[in-house]
Structure formats: C-alpha cells, structure tokens
Amino acid sequence: MIERMRVARFYKVGEPLKIESIPIPKPDRGEVLVNIKACGICGSDIHIVYEGVTPTGYIPITLGHEPAGVISAIGPEVEDWKIGDRVTINPFLTCGKCINCLSGNSQICLSRHVIGIHTEGGLAEFLKIPTKNLIHLPENIPFDQGGIAVDAVATPYHALTKRGELRVGEKVAIFGCGGLGIHGVQIAKVCGASLVIAIDVNDSSLERARRVGADETINPKTNNLLQKIKKLTEGIGVDLAVEFVGLRETIEQILQCVRIGGRVVVVGLGPEEVTIPPPTTFVRTELSLLGSYGSTTSEIQTVVRLIESGKLNLSESITERFPLEEVNKGLDHLYKKIGNPIRIVIIID
C-alpha cells in the first residue's frame, strides 16, 4: 500500500501551485478515502490563486472542490458504501444541526466549510471525505463530467429551481454564458421554460448557448438589451432573470429586464457595491432580488440523474483537460480565458 500522494498546494497569492508529495490521510469514523480521478477548476480557484479575493482556511492547502473518483478505503461505522464505488462529492462540509441544515439549506450552513478552500481539496490523488458528502456516479458518466456536476451544473440548478422557483412556461433570461451560465441555459429548457434568452458580450459564448438550447441570444455590446428583451416578451419583461457574472453593470441591467412581480437571482461573485431601484419602484413592483450559493446533496443527486438520462448533455462542457503536473497551465488558461473555456478539468492518474 502506497503511503504518500501527489497534491497541488497553494502557498501564496500570485504564486503557482506547487506539486508536492504528502502522506495519504486515513479515513476516520463515517468517512471514506476516495482515489480522485478528475477535478474541475473554476472561478473560485482564480479568486484564490490570482486575486486573493477568497481567503483559504490555512496555508499551505490543497485546492480543488469539483472532484470525482473511486472509493479506495473505508473508515469505521461506514454503511452502504464499498471499495470500488464510483462517486462524485458535494464540496460543502456542514454541521447537519443548525437552522439552515435542518430546513434543507445546508449550502448555507452556519458553520459550513468548503473542500479546497477551507479544508484539503480534490487536486490530489486521494481525498478523505464524510460519507454524507458522497453521490453515486453512474457508469455512463465520465469522472470529469461527474466532477464538474457538483458545482458548474448543480449551482445553476439550485439558482433556477430553488431560489428562482422556475415554473413551466415561464420566460427566463440568463446573464453570462460561461462555466455556470451555459448550464443554466440547459437547465431552464429542461425545466420547461417557454423562452430562454442568453445574454453575453462574447459572440462565441452566445453561439454555444444556442447549441445547448437558448431560444434567443443578445450581445449588449451590439444590441439595446432592454429594448430587445421587451420586444421578445411583448413589452412585459421576463419572469425570471439569473446573473452568473458578478459585475455591478450586469446586476443593475438585470433588474430592469424582469416584469412587475418578477424574480432576479444573483449567482456571480464580485466585490462591487450594487445600486437597487428606489423603494417607490422596488416596493410597488414587488421585485424579488435573491442571492444563490452552491447546492445541496439532494440537488446534486438530481443533476446526476438528469445527466445519466441524457436530459442534460455535458459533452461540450469541458474545454480542456490537463494532468495534475500541468495544473498551473490549466489555471492560467482559465484566468486569461484562453479558448473561451467553459470548464477546465485536471485529470489525475
């Protein structure tokens, strides 16, 4: 039995991750050890490594919060799981007993931690994780798709279906068609939206959105955004608008695009302050402005079933794959948007 593993460690903002060898952890009570096969990287990793916007729990730390793999060892008192099971992993470590956990909102647990940010993550050959974070990964879903499902797909699923309460027949606007928004387009269609409008300043992103089901696309650089949305919705506005960018400009734009009584859900993370309409407008239109963060294990399970059945197609969702030793190249491509990436995945042999 090998005793050490390769990991990608974060030490300091602005410095490359270091590939190191550290001891393989042993699973404790209620935990398993997963042999990681693939781990996605996303904007949160960029916030850590390049921008310092998101602080980690400690340093050095192994990054990566979109892992999938195979159970290789089982700790005491583990039931219903066995060595060899294919799994993907909910990255939120939660207490299970606070008011939010008990009300079905574990993604905002009062004492939550996220693997790869606050605790050891999945850019490693092995990861120790509680069994409550495991989701069975069917044989017909590749590990790379299983990894990105827990964030890149489950996050927009939570935003649209739970926070946005999307109803069959509604009109939806998706702002930003990157790693999250492109899946938001698919989810809106799968959930029965009658009209899905994709908005992005990148024409190639809009073309991708059309391929996965967007009914209409708008580039605000070349079109009057509000006028076109009004035209597409008979002057009323959309029922639900979801923002996946995190910029003041797009959030303020999105507030103008919904109908009276409509809902706005913000998923994108950013440091800028945002101006909302004055109370005379905000109150009289009964505008709902909601934040949305992450997802629950149950929602990830639903997403996995949608992928397994073919209702969600992730075949074009992974733009590039790199081995663990080239993780910094993958991060650089994501940060510089080389190739207009959706998701970049690190493959761990």
C-alpha positions as MATLAB code, in Angstrom:
seq = 'MIERMRVARFYKVGEPLKIESIPIPKPDRGEVLVNIKACGICGSDIHIVYEGVTPTGYIPITLGHEPAGVISAIGPEVEDWKIGDRVTINPFLTCGKCINCLSGNSQICLSRHVIGIHTEGGLAEFLKIPTKNLIHLPENIPFDQGGIAVDAVATPYHALTKRGELRVGEKVAIFGCGGLGIHGVQIAKVCGASLVIAIDVNDSSLERARRVGADETINPKTNNLLQKIKKLTEGIGVDLAVEFVGLRETIEQILQCVRIGGRVVVVGLGPEEVTIPPPTTFVRTELSLLGSYGSTTSEIQTVVRLIESGKLNLSESITERFPLEEVNKGLDHLYKKIGNPIRIVIIID';
ca = [
       0.000    0.000    0.000;
       1.432    3.365   -1.005;
       1.693    5.893    1.816;
       2.159    9.202    0.003;
       0.270   11.072   -2.698;
       0.751   13.918   -5.148;
      -1.134   17.129   -4.464;
      -1.343   20.669   -5.852;
      -0.663   23.028   -2.923;
      -1.471   26.729   -2.629;
       1.052   28.825   -0.670;
       0.662   32.457   -1.678;
      -1.481   34.710   -3.877;
       0.190   35.299   -7.229;
       2.421   32.229   -6.996;
       1.949   28.952   -8.917;
       0.598   25.932   -7.087;
       3.306   23.505   -6.022;
       3.120   19.806   -6.835;
       4.196   18.043   -3.649;
       4.147   14.622   -2.031;
       2.340   14.364    1.311;
       1.050   11.448    3.435;
      -2.230    9.844    2.377;
      -4.857   10.513    5.069;
      -6.672    7.676    6.818;
     -10.482    7.811    6.916;
     -11.999    8.289   10.380;
     -15.430    7.210   11.627;
     -18.085    7.791    8.978;
     -15.506    8.701    6.329;
     -14.071    7.140    3.192;
     -10.919    7.673    1.180;
     -11.569    8.476   -2.475;
      -8.988    7.867   -5.187;
      -9.545   11.048   -7.219;
      -9.717   10.583  -10.988;
     -10.676   14.102  -12.085;
     -11.171   17.525  -10.514;
     -12.577   20.629  -12.158;
     -11.131   24.100  -11.630;
     -13.293   27.198  -11.649;
     -13.548   30.907  -10.896;
     -13.293   30.335   -7.148;
      -9.803   28.908   -7.685;
      -8.905   32.012   -9.685;
     -10.177   34.198   -6.818;
      -7.784   32.328   -4.510;
      -4.650   31.982   -6.628;
      -4.588   35.152   -8.734;
      -6.734   37.711   -6.962;
      -6.674   36.917   -3.248;
     -10.400   37.703   -3.077;
     -11.231   34.386   -1.407;
      -9.020   33.560    1.596;
      -8.272   29.931    2.341;
      -8.682   28.379    5.763;
      -4.927   27.980    6.118;
      -1.762   27.645    4.023;
      -0.408   25.569    2.503;
      -3.627   23.907    1.386;
      -4.631   21.562   -1.433;
      -7.150   23.269   -3.718;
      -9.973   21.734   -5.765;
     -13.691   21.494   -4.984;
     -15.046   19.592   -8.018;
     -13.615   16.068   -7.565;
     -14.841   12.629   -8.609;
     -13.265    9.221   -8.221;
     -13.442    5.732   -6.719;
     -13.652    4.738   -3.051;
     -10.343    3.101   -2.103;
     -10.689    2.724    1.692;
     -13.486    2.816    4.267;
     -13.394    4.087    7.830;
     -15.194    2.656   10.879;
     -19.012    2.660   11.010;
     -19.447    3.179    7.281;
     -22.504    1.516    5.753;
     -23.964    1.484    2.245;
     -20.619    2.234    0.602;
     -17.901   -0.150   -0.527;
     -14.439   -0.078   -2.031;
     -14.697    0.390   -5.789;
     -17.836    2.539   -5.754;
     -17.732    5.397   -8.279;
     -18.590    8.709   -6.598;
     -18.731   12.425   -7.001;
     -18.557   14.705   -3.972;
     -20.597   17.553   -2.527;
     -17.859   20.076   -1.602;
     -19.824   21.609    1.317;
     -18.907   20.266    4.748;
     -21.849   21.042    7.018;
     -22.904   20.541   10.644;
     -26.294   18.957    9.935;
     -27.902   20.540   13.004;
     -28.107   24.328   12.543;
     -31.346   26.033   11.472;
     -30.279   26.138    7.817;
     -29.203   22.499    7.656;
     -32.412   21.374    9.344;
     -34.539   23.433    6.929;
     -32.941   21.866    3.833;
     -30.490   24.688    3.169;
     -27.222   23.002    4.059;
     -25.395   25.013    1.362;
     -25.651   27.982    3.754;
     -24.876   26.024    6.929;
     -23.943   28.460    9.695;
     -20.598   26.693   10.133;
     -20.002   25.439    6.584;
     -16.600   24.714    5.134;
     -15.767   24.029    1.501;
     -13.191   21.454    0.468;
     -10.321   23.008   -1.440;
     -10.951   26.370    0.242;
     -11.253   25.775    3.983;
     -10.056   22.133    4.136;
      -7.975   19.828    1.939;
      -9.326   19.590   -1.604;
      -9.508   17.367   -4.629;
      -6.424   18.383   -6.620;
      -4.807   15.307   -5.142;
      -4.555   11.580   -5.736;
      -6.670   10.874   -2.644;
      -9.261   12.750   -0.579;
     -10.760   11.893    2.813;
     -14.447   12.809    2.974;
     -17.566   12.098    5.118;
     -19.990    9.628    3.551;
     -22.837   12.180    3.727;
     -20.991   14.119    1.012;
     -20.914   11.212   -1.437;
     -23.119   10.854   -4.503;
     -23.153    7.647   -6.564;
     -21.716    8.252  -10.038;
     -23.318    6.005  -12.685;
     -21.081    4.094  -15.075;
     -22.232    6.112  -18.092;
     -20.997    9.420  -16.614;
     -17.238   10.026  -17.048;
     -15.324   11.161  -13.972;
     -14.581   14.582  -15.470;
     -18.289   15.255  -16.039;
     -19.119   13.874  -12.602;
     -16.678   16.290  -11.018;
     -17.974   19.462  -12.640;
     -21.578   18.403  -11.963;
     -21.256   19.294   -8.257;
     -20.643   22.995   -8.929;
     -20.764   24.053  -12.570;
     -24.123   22.304  -13.028;
     -25.654   21.932   -9.559;
     -25.088   25.613   -8.696;
     -27.239   26.917  -11.582;
     -29.758   24.134  -10.911;
     -30.171   25.418   -7.338;
     -30.356   29.018   -8.550;
     -33.068   28.363  -11.131;
     -35.219   25.742   -9.446;
     -34.999   26.528   -5.739;
     -34.103   30.190   -5.415;
     -35.724   31.261   -8.685;
     -38.662   28.850   -8.362;
     -38.771   28.403  -12.123;
     -42.211   27.311  -13.322;
     -43.130   25.544  -16.548;
     -43.938   28.030  -19.302;
     -42.043   30.984  -17.837;
     -39.671   33.261  -19.724;
     -36.081   33.271  -18.463;
     -33.028   35.448  -19.082;
     -29.552   34.037  -18.381;
     -26.847   36.693  -17.960;
     -23.381   35.260  -18.638;
     -22.821   32.050  -20.610;
     -19.574   30.821  -19.070;
     -18.975   27.809  -16.843;
     -22.170   28.299  -14.834;
     -24.495   30.181  -17.171;
     -24.155   27.764  -20.086;
     -25.579   25.059  -17.848;
     -28.223   27.488  -16.625;
     -29.458   27.686  -20.222;
     -29.773   23.895  -20.424;
     -31.465   23.626  -17.029;
     -34.015   26.308  -17.879;
     -35.010   24.360  -21.005;
     -35.126   21.020  -19.197;
     -37.348   22.552  -16.509;
     -39.875   23.767  -19.044;
     -39.125   27.445  -19.710;
     -41.035   28.607  -22.771;
     -38.405   31.185  -23.710;
     -34.717   31.200  -22.729;
     -32.759   34.341  -23.586;
     -28.958   34.120  -23.253;
     -27.007   37.356  -22.728;
     -23.232   37.650  -23.100;
     -20.683   40.069  -24.575;
     -18.843   37.204  -26.295;
     -20.376   36.031  -29.574;
     -18.773   32.583  -29.360;
     -20.360   32.100  -25.930;
     -23.722   33.046  -27.408;
     -23.232   30.529  -30.220;
     -22.586   27.834  -27.590;
     -25.731   28.927  -25.772;
     -27.751   28.463  -28.968;
     -26.316   24.960  -29.409;
     -27.471   23.910  -25.941;
     -30.968   25.290  -26.288;
     -31.160   29.096  -25.984;
     -34.133   30.393  -27.962;
     -32.717   33.904  -28.323;
     -29.323   35.492  -27.709;
     -28.333   39.100  -27.081;
     -24.924   40.759  -27.119;
     -25.340   44.034  -25.149;
     -22.346   45.499  -26.992;
     -24.202   45.419  -30.290;
     -27.855   45.498  -29.199;
     -30.021   47.588  -26.922;
     -30.516   44.956  -24.235;
     -33.661   46.296  -22.605;
     -35.390   47.088  -25.905;
     -34.734   43.614  -27.293;
     -35.948   41.847  -24.129;
     -39.105   43.961  -24.123;
     -39.674   43.072  -27.779;
     -39.217   39.353  -27.085;
     -41.640   39.466  -24.145;
     -44.399   41.651  -25.631;
     -43.217   44.634  -23.603;
     -43.592   42.897  -20.241;
     -40.133   41.567  -19.331;
     -39.034   38.081  -18.305;
     -40.462   36.210  -15.337;
     -37.055   35.159  -14.033;
     -33.550   36.515  -14.674;
     -30.391   34.860  -13.345;
     -26.995   36.584  -13.235;
     -23.840   34.468  -13.426;
     -21.253   37.258  -13.894;
     -20.914   39.134  -10.596;
     -20.467   42.627  -12.019;
     -22.310   45.762  -10.897;
     -23.183   46.550  -14.516;
     -24.861   43.224  -15.246;
     -26.709   43.102  -11.925;
     -28.106   46.583  -12.470;
     -29.044   45.652  -16.041;
     -30.820   42.508  -14.957;
     -33.030   44.407  -12.524;
     -34.538   46.275  -15.482;
     -35.321   43.162  -17.503;
     -37.909   41.423  -15.331;
     -41.642   42.010  -15.365;
     -43.572   43.568  -12.478;
     -43.592   40.868   -9.813;
     -40.581   39.154  -11.411;
     -37.611   37.468   -9.737;
     -33.911   38.225  -10.029;
     -31.339   35.703   -8.781;
     -27.667   36.683   -8.465;
     -25.100   33.869   -8.528;
     -21.993   35.721   -9.762;
     -19.479   36.748   -7.105;
     -17.864   40.197   -7.136;
     -16.635   42.942   -4.788;
     -18.548   45.919   -6.260;
     -21.448   47.558   -4.460;
     -24.738   47.438   -6.337;
     -27.478   50.080   -6.543;
     -31.034   48.781   -6.374;
     -34.123   50.698   -7.535;
     -35.562   53.254   -5.087;
     -38.196   51.913   -2.645;
     -41.017   53.561   -4.601;
     -40.115   51.316   -7.549;
     -38.792   48.281   -5.668;
     -41.844   48.026   -3.402;
     -44.566   48.843   -5.892;
     -43.305   46.284   -8.411;
     -42.842   43.563   -5.766;
     -39.442   42.807   -7.271;
     -37.707   39.801   -5.706;
     -33.905   40.123   -5.556;
     -32.269   36.931   -4.324;
     -28.768   35.605   -3.804;
     -27.948   31.984   -4.595;
     -24.954   29.960   -3.445;
     -23.960   26.382   -4.166;
     -26.355   23.461   -3.835;
     -27.340   20.543   -1.614;
     -26.501   16.850   -1.908;
     -30.098   16.156   -2.928;
     -29.844   18.692   -5.757;
     -26.552   17.190   -6.942;
     -28.226   13.771   -6.978;
     -30.978   15.207   -9.182;
     -28.404   16.732  -11.532;
     -26.592   13.389  -11.778;
     -29.871   11.673  -12.708;
     -30.509   14.288  -15.414;
     -27.030   13.682  -16.847;
     -27.447    9.901  -16.620;
     -30.744   10.065  -18.521;
     -29.309   12.314  -21.221;
     -31.590   15.246  -20.390;
     -28.504   17.294  -19.522;
     -25.645   16.985  -22.016;
     -22.172   17.820  -20.721;
     -20.299   16.511  -23.760;
     -19.179   20.048  -24.714;
     -18.827   21.391  -21.163;
     -15.156   20.535  -20.687;
     -12.986   22.754  -22.844;
      -9.573   21.364  -21.853;
      -8.048   18.629  -19.716;
      -4.606   18.743  -18.101;
      -2.634   16.305  -15.933;
      -2.017   17.277  -12.301;
       1.535   18.350  -13.115;
       0.124   20.977  -15.508;
      -2.469   22.393  -13.116;
      -0.924   25.874  -13.341;
      -1.298   25.831  -17.113;
      -4.966   24.996  -16.647;
      -5.411   27.831  -14.135;
      -3.628   30.239  -16.469;
      -5.896   29.298  -19.381;
      -8.945   29.847  -17.194;
      -7.681   33.168  -15.800;
      -6.757   34.530  -19.234;
      -9.841   32.949  -20.842;
      -7.679   31.227  -23.441;
     -10.011   29.354  -25.783;
     -13.062   30.880  -24.058;
     -13.261   27.978  -21.565;
     -16.431   26.591  -20.014;
     -14.750   24.230  -17.565;
     -11.161   23.020  -17.369;
     -10.564   19.687  -15.647;
      -7.440   18.224  -14.094;
      -7.096   14.507  -14.787;
      -5.361   12.583  -12.016;
      -3.882    9.200  -12.960;
];
